[in-house]
Amino acid sequence: MTITSLAVRAPLARVPVRLDHVLLRRAFLVLGLALVLVAPFSPDPIEFAAGAFVPWLVLRIAGTPTLPAAVVYYLLWQWLQIYARTMVGLTDGEEMGRGLFGPWVVNAYWYMLASVIVLALAMRAVLGSARPPTPRHATAHLAWRPADLFQFYLAALLISTVGRLLVDFIPAIDQPMEAVARIKIIALLMLFGGVLSVNKGVGFLLGAVMVELVIGFSGLLGDFRSVFIILFISALAVRIRWTAVTSILVGAAAILLVVLALFWTSVKSEYREVATGSDDSQNVKMSLDTRLGYLGGRVVSAGDIDWSLASYALLNPLAYVDIFGSVIGVKLVSPEQGDFRQWSDALAHVFQPRFLFPGKQALSDTEVFVRLARGDSSEQMRSATSISVGYLSENYVDLGFPGMLVGVFMIGLVVAGACRYFMAMPLPWIVREGVVLAFIYAIGNNGVEISLPKLLGGTVMTFVVYALLIKFAFPTALRWLDSRAAVARQLELRRQQTRAALNNGLLK
């Protein structure tokens, strides 16, 4: 029997399934096909069915092997905010064009879906030819100890906290400190990615998750979902093996996230009044014990929560399409809106950073909302919050459709260019992924809600801050991790030598 015949008869080695862009694309294709079956029951069946395939199309366009995992989140989060509008229609049984904001909501829906696809094209144009990391950079994180990564996370958490506190004393530095405050995201991805890669240190991973959940629930914004997002992006970044157990764990985490989101939605208004001592302030006055005590009491009485009402309240704010539809209606009767004011204001905001121009007036998203959407801001003013029409609506006001897609493509090129710069740095590959995630989170956490000036200003300022940190701060931190790993290797080698010597002595 020849070697060739043996090779033919030998069973092929089974390639493990891993969480990567290909698996995600297949999953979203299956999801799209499943949603098509639901589409006939939707008030807007065409919009429902077509929107269901956008994630698959986006990943088909931009999903190259070197695409940073955070970019996947950036694109899919904006799609979810748009597609949620069809879910609202499925819930209340009302067509988009027959709602409070008029028939232009349907146009807004299509314009926004087109914008997400254009963003994916921009990402592919810039990141499609990016080079993969060298073997040394690709595997450097495998030597780091989970205990050291957890300490690094705690140090980054301290820096983030100090950065946020400094803004209270020096408001002019809020832009650079906002970028500094997100440095813990880099440490979290390094910790999660390291633990998931070597399957060691799960306790440290769970500890960081619990810390982030407490921090998230203790604030006014309830930013507890971030840790789940970072954990999933970390799993995508390191391409974990996808098994039946992984499916169960991801499903359980998704259910927990939804339950927490519903719980927060049902209590957030009352909680904010408890935390601030009033209904028209954003300044936390009550102690952490008082705030957590209130939340604990609501957990005990969770049976009193109207989960159906909470579900609708959670879904409805995601549907940002209605505001865009209102902007379209206003522009049609107010031609003077298309005077490029939004882009000029945004560029002025970028080239006049507040730490150099401390007298610069703060941006008012609510003022733009009232002017462009003719919206009623009384509710937002009563709760001391602001509402934005979103950068896509501002693009439309200045450029119309399809001209707005040119503006969206340019924004995509800028964001993708910054991502490519960070991914090309001579750093361990997982650190590059972390930096890109922190950068994307700074400009993309609010998705389509973010205003054009804040998007452009945040992109430039965050890029500058992280470029400086990469040059001056990161080398020291990475040397510490490497030195700790080297010491651990030496100790392990000595233990092995000692055991070997003892075994040889026993044998003699």
Secondary structure, DSSP 8 states (H G I E B T S, - for coil): --HHHHHHHS-------B-SHHHHHHHHHHHHHHHHHHGGGSSSHHHHHHHHTHHHHHHHHH--TT--HHHHHHHHHHHHHHHHHHHHHHHH---GGGSTT-THHHHHHHHHHHHHHHHHHHHHHHHTT-----HHHHHGGGGS-HHHHHHHHHHHHHHHHHHHHHHHH-GGGHHHHHHHHTHHHHHHHHHHHHHHHHT--HHHHHHHHHHHHHHHHHSSS-TTHHHHHHHHHHHHHHT-B--HHHHHHHHHHHHHHHHHHHHHHHHHHHHHHHHHSSSS-----S-HHHHHHHHHHHHHTGGGS-HHHHHHHHHGGG-THHHHHHHHHHHHH-GGG-SSHHHHHHHHHHTS-TTT-TT-----HHHHHHHHH----HHHHHTT------HHHHHHHHH-TTHHHHHHHHHHHHHHHHHHHHHTSSS-HHHHHHHHHHHHHHHHTTGGGS-HHHHHHHHHHHHHHHHHHHHHTHHHHHHHHHHHHHHHHHHHHHHHHHHHHHHHHHH-
